[in-house]
Amino acid sequence: MFENKTEKEAREDILGLVKEYCDKYHAKKPYEEGDRISYASRVYDSAEMVNLVDSSLEFWLTSGRYTNEFEKKFAEYLGVRYCSLVNSGSSANLVAFMTLTSPLLGDKRIKRGDEVITVACGFPTTVTPMIQYGAVPVFVDVTIPQYNIDVNMLEEALSDKTKAVMIAHTLGNPFDLAAVKAFCDKHELWLVEDNCDALGSVYTIDGEDKLTGTVGDIGTSSFYPPHHMTMGEGGAVYTDNPLLNRIIRSMRDWGRDCVCPSGHDNVCGHRFDRQYGELPLGFDHKYVYSHFGYNLKATDMQAAIGCAQLEKFPSFVERRRHNFDRLKAALEDVSDKLILPEACPNANPSWFGFLMTCREGIDRRAIVEYIENHKVQTRALFAGNLTKHPCFDIMRMSGEGFRVVGDLSVTDRIMNDTFWVGVYPGMTDEMIDYMAKTIKEAVNLSLIHI
């Protein structure tokens, strides 16, 4: 097939066939009532598959040209100076937190025993790095119907050991960034925005529209398949701070001191003429380690998919907003039975899901069971109350390792009474309308059985 063809011509032939294959065998089938509606799904076409195969044909495998392209374009989209691609959103949170433990930060570094204000109502990997390092998460309650941190509790959560606030924007709905940022600035605390469920959300602060993830010191994203855009597995860490960026890169790349990208040597021109730590003068800088880091890089094949997704991403955000608005309008007539979600003031969310909390007398379990039986996938708000999970058993029994401010009563209510459905951009109006009909049927049936 490739006889008398150049490599470039052969590659063009292969990629042309890949496009035809994707268009024929991966074309999305039209929705028919009775089809299962998942809470999230990949939205892609031949562009992603062509990029993936294009990268695989190079067989570079680790980070390369597509990684460089993605980091540059993603930073441009966010309006930040620096972006580092990693292999998952959880890794992004790990890198973000561990960056704040670096000795390069002096007195502002997080040390073992220092405290970080966060919430228990969310995904565990926002908190996991703190516990694994030996820092102390301080849990405060959240609010309904915004499902984000109760900013009125921030001052009460503060102690002389507090070094940072690290919290997520819940299902795309920004937390009160103005209040949280003012609190952090007042007390000279780091702010990490877990932006894994909120990519594309906008918050207006000081009269300026800012994308979430870019207001704090560090932002993180996830590109797992259900998220706002995907590259299979993948994530990103971003910042405007050059020192933090240097540490982020080091933590991601084995903890090394050298800044040379993969496949390049001696970019700085001082590979063999300096002295570090107690190493001998001229020790190879490529193997000098300034941090206890990891290898958390993504592959270039993942980045190739991300480059194609990023081109589509603005349309994804608009569709999520459309789907959310349509579903909320359809459910207004049961808002006396279900508390419907509300955007944070000064925010225009890029919704990840549609949260509902059952009012008194409404049985969440019965409603969710009915909805699931009618082929609409539901989800709880992740951990509900993370402190009640088995991973906290030893800490709960010992009374050490974390601190709770107040009683987390709203968090517990969400654990018991809240569920959500998706609004991902692949959903059609027909799917949204069927979900609304099914949810209303579930509510009305639950009333009959009271």
N, C-alpha and C positions, 0 to 999 in steps of 0.2 A: 504493500500500500504506500510505503514511504520511499520507494525506489526513485532515485533521481530528484528527491526533494531536499531542500535545506531544512535545518532544524526549525527555523521560524515558520516555514510553510507547513511542516508536519504538525507543529503545535497549533497553527490556525485550523488545520483540518480536524484535529482532535477536539478543540474547543467548539468548533462548529457543530460537531456531532453531539457534544455534551449539551449544548443549547437545545438542539432538536430533541434529545432524550428527555431533558427536563420539561420542555414544553408539552411533550406527549404524555409522559408517565407521572409527572408530578403536578399536573394541572389540578387545581382545587375543584372538587365536584360541588355543584350548586346545593345549597342547604335545602333539605326537605323536612317538614315537620315530622318528628319522631327520631331524627338523627340526634345523637348525643351532643350536647353543647358543653365543651370543656371550659374551665375557667380561664385558660390561656392556651395559646398555640403559636407555633412559628408562622410568620408571614414572610414569604420569600418567593423568588422566581428564578429564572435561569441565570441571572447576574451573579447570585451567590454561588451557584454550583460551578459556573464557569471560572470564577475567581478561585474557588477551592481547588479545582483540578489544575488550573494554571500554576498555582503555588506548589501543588504536589509534583508537577512535572519538573520543577526546579530541584526538588528533593533537598532543599535546604533544611527543612523541618523545624529548626528552632526559630527565634525571632530574626527577621530580615527585612526585606524591602517593604512588604505589606505592613509589617509592624510599624516601621518608620512612618509610612503613609497614614496609617490609622491614628497613631499618636499625634501627628501634626494636625490632621483634619479634625480630630475630636477635640483637641485643645482649642482650635479655632472656633469650633461650634460653641464650646462652653465660654469662650472669651477668657481663658486662663493661659498662663505662660508655659506651664509644664504638665505633661500627662505621661504616665507610665502604665503600659499594658501589663496585666497579670493574668493568672490562669483561672480566677474565679472572683466573685464578689466577696466571698468569705476571706480569700487571700488578700483582697484589697483592704478589708477591715483590719486584718492582721498586720499588714504593712503600715497602714495609717497609724494604728495604735503604737506599734513597736518603734516607729519613727520618733514618737514623742518620748521614748525612753533613752534616746541617744545621749551619750556624754557630751556631744557637740553642742547641746542646748543649755549646758551649764545648770544654773539653779532652777531653770524652768522645766528640766527634764522630769518625767514621771519615774519615781523610784518605787520599789516594792513597799507596800503599805500605804502609799498615797491613794487618794480617792478620786473617782471619776463619776460624775453625775450622769445617770442614764434612766431608762425605764425598763420595767419587767414585762411590759405588754408589747412584744415585738419578736423579732427573729433572733435566735440565740447567738449567732456569730457576730453581732454587734458587741456582745458582752464577753464572749469566750476569751478573746485575747487578754482582757484585763485580768481575768481569773487565772489563766495559765501563767501569766507573768508574775502574779502576786500583788497586783493592785487591787483596790477594794471598790467594786461597783456600789454606788449609792442610788437606790431605786426610789423614784418619786412617781406619783400617780399621773394618770392621763385624764383627758376630758372626753365626753360624748356631747355632740356628734362629730367632733373633729379627730378624735382618736390619737391625739398628740400630747406631748408633755404639758402638764399643768404648770405654767410659768410662775404662778403665784407661790409655788412651793420651792422655787430655786434658792431663795435666801435662807430658808429653813434647812435646806440640804447642805449648805455651805459649811465647811469646817476649815481649820488651819492646815488640813492635809489635802484639801481639794486642789487638783491641778488641771482638770479638763472637764468638758461636757462632750459626750459622744452619744448621739441619738439619731434615729432614722426619721425621715419624712414618711409618715404612715400611708401606705398604698397610694402614693402620689400626692397626698395632701401635705403641703409644707407645714412644719411646725412654726410657731410664732418666732420667726427669725429676728425680728427687730428686738423683741424682749430678750431672747437668749443671747444674741450678739452683744447687746448693751450690758447684760449681766457678766458675760465673759470679759468684755473690755474693762468693766469697772473693777473686776477682781483679778485681772491679768491671767486669765485662764485660756487654755487652748480650746478651740471648738472644732470638732470633727463632725461633718455632715455625712451620715450614711444615706447616700442618695440612690441606693440600689433599686428602690421601688418608685423612684420619682423623677427619672430622667426626663427632661423637657418641661418640668414644672417651673413656673415663674413666680417670683416674689418681688414686690415693690418695696424697696428700703431706701430711705433718704431720697425719695423722689426718682429712683432709678430702678428699672426692671432688671432683675438679676436671675439667672438660672440657678435653681437649687444646686447645692454642691459647690458653689463658687463664693459664698458669703463667708464661710468659716475659713479656718486655716488649711484644712484638708477636706477634700470630698472623695467619695468612693462610689463606684458604679458596678453593677453586675450585668453580664451578658448571657446568663443562663437562659435556656429556651423560653420560659414563660415571661421573661422580662421585656422591657420596652423595646429593646432590640437585642439580637442574639448573635453569637458566634459559636453556639454549642455550649462550651464552657468558656469562661472568660470574665475579666473585670478590669477596672482601671482605678488608678489613684491620681489625683490632680491637685495642684496648688499653684499659687502665685509666688510663693516664698522660695528663693533660690537655695537657701540652706536646707529647708525641709525637702526640697526636690533632690538635693544631693544625698540626703539620708534615705529617702524613699528608694532611690536607685540602688544604694548600697544594700539596704534590707532585702530588696527584691532579688539582687544578683549576688547571693552567697554571703553578703556582708563585706564584700571586698571594698578596698579603698580606691582602686583604679576605676576610671570612668570610661575606659575603652569599650565600645560596643562589641557584641559578639563577632568574632572573625577579624578583628582589628587589633593591632598591637602598637604601643608606644605613641598614641595620639598626642600625649602631653609632651613628648620628647625627653622625658626624665625617667624612663623605665628602670635604669640601672645606676643612677647617680645620687640617690637620696637615702636617708636613714629614717626608719620608722620603728617606734617602740624600742624594744631591745634587740631588734634584728640587726644583722651586720650591715654596714654601709654598702649600698649598691644591690641589696637583695631585690629580686625581681618584683617590681611594683604590681604586676598582674596577680601576684599571689600574696599580697598584703591585705589583712582583714581588719577593718576599723570597727566592725560590729559583728555580733552574733546573728547572722542573717540566714537566708533561705535561698532556694532556687524556686521562684514563683513566676517565672516568665511564661507567657503563652507561646504557642507555636505560630509560625507564619501562616499556616493554613487557617487557623482560627481568625487571625487578623485579616486574612483575605476575605472571609465571609463578612467580617465587621465592616470592611471598607464598602462593600455593596449595600449592607444594611443602613449605613450612615447616610447614603444618598437618599434612601426612602424615609429616613426617620422623621422629618417634619410632617409628612403626611400621616405617619403613625400617631403622632401626638394629636393632630386635629381629629382623627377618627376616634381616638379614645375619648376625647371631650364630647364629640357628637354622641357616642354610644352612652356615655354617662348621663348626659342631659336628657336623652330620649327615655332611658330607663327611669330616671328620677321623675320625669313628668308623668309617666305611666303609672307610677306607684304612689302618687300623691294622695289618691283616694283611700289608701290604707296607712297613711302616715299617723293615724291615731292608734294604730296597732304596732307599727314598726317605726322606730326612729331612723329617719333617713340621713345620710351623711351630708355634711356642710363643709364647704371650703373654708380654710383659714382666711380671715380678713387680709386684704392686700395680696391675695394669692390667686393665681390662675393655674390650677393643678393639671398635670398630665396624669390622669387617673390610672392606677394599676388595677383597681377593683372597686366594687360597689358594696360598701359596708352597711349592714342593717342590724339594729339591736331591738330585740323583742321587748315591747312594753309589758308592764305587769299583767300577769294572767295569760300571756302568750307563751306557748311551749316551743322553745327553739328546736328541741330534738324532733318533735312531731313535724314541724315545718320543714326542717332540713331533710328528714326522711322522705316526705312527700315530694319535695323538689328533686331529690336524687332519684327517686323511683320513676320520676317523669323525665329523666335523662338530662337534667341540668346539674352540672358539677358545682359543688359548693366547697368552701374552705372556712376554717376558723381563722381568727386573727393570730396566726402563727402559734406562739407558745401560750397565748392567753396570759397566764401569770407564770413567768419563767421560774420564779423562786419556789414553785410548788412541784416542779418536775424532779424525777429521780436523780438527775445530775446534781441537784442541790441538797440531797438527803444528808450527806455528811456535814455540810456547812450549816444546814438548819439545826441538826442535832447538837453541833458544837457551839452554835451561835457566833461563829467567826467566818470571815472571808467576804462578807457583804453587809450592807447596812440598808435598812428600810426607813424612809421618812413617812410618817403617817401610817395609814392602814391599808393602802392600795385597794380601797373599796370599789373604785370605778374599774380598776384593772380586773378585779374578781368578777364584777358584773359582766364585763366584756368576755371573760373566760366562760361564763355560764350562758349568756344571752345573745351573743353576737355571731354573725356569720356573714360571708360575702360571696358574691358571684363576679364573674369576669366582665370586662368591657374591652377586650383586646381588639386590635384594629382589623382582624379578619372576620369579626362579627358583622353580619348584615342587619338591616332593620328588622327583617323577619325573625331573626334569632333573638334580638332584643325584645321584640313584642311577645314572642313565645315565652321567654323568661319571665317577663312581667305578668303575663296571664297565669303562668304556673305558680309564681310567688303569691299572687292574690288568691288563687284557689286554695293554696296551702293555708294562708291566714284565715280565710273564711271557714274552712273545714275545721281548723283548730278551735275556732269559736264555738262551733256546733257541739264539740265534744267537751267543752268546759262544764 
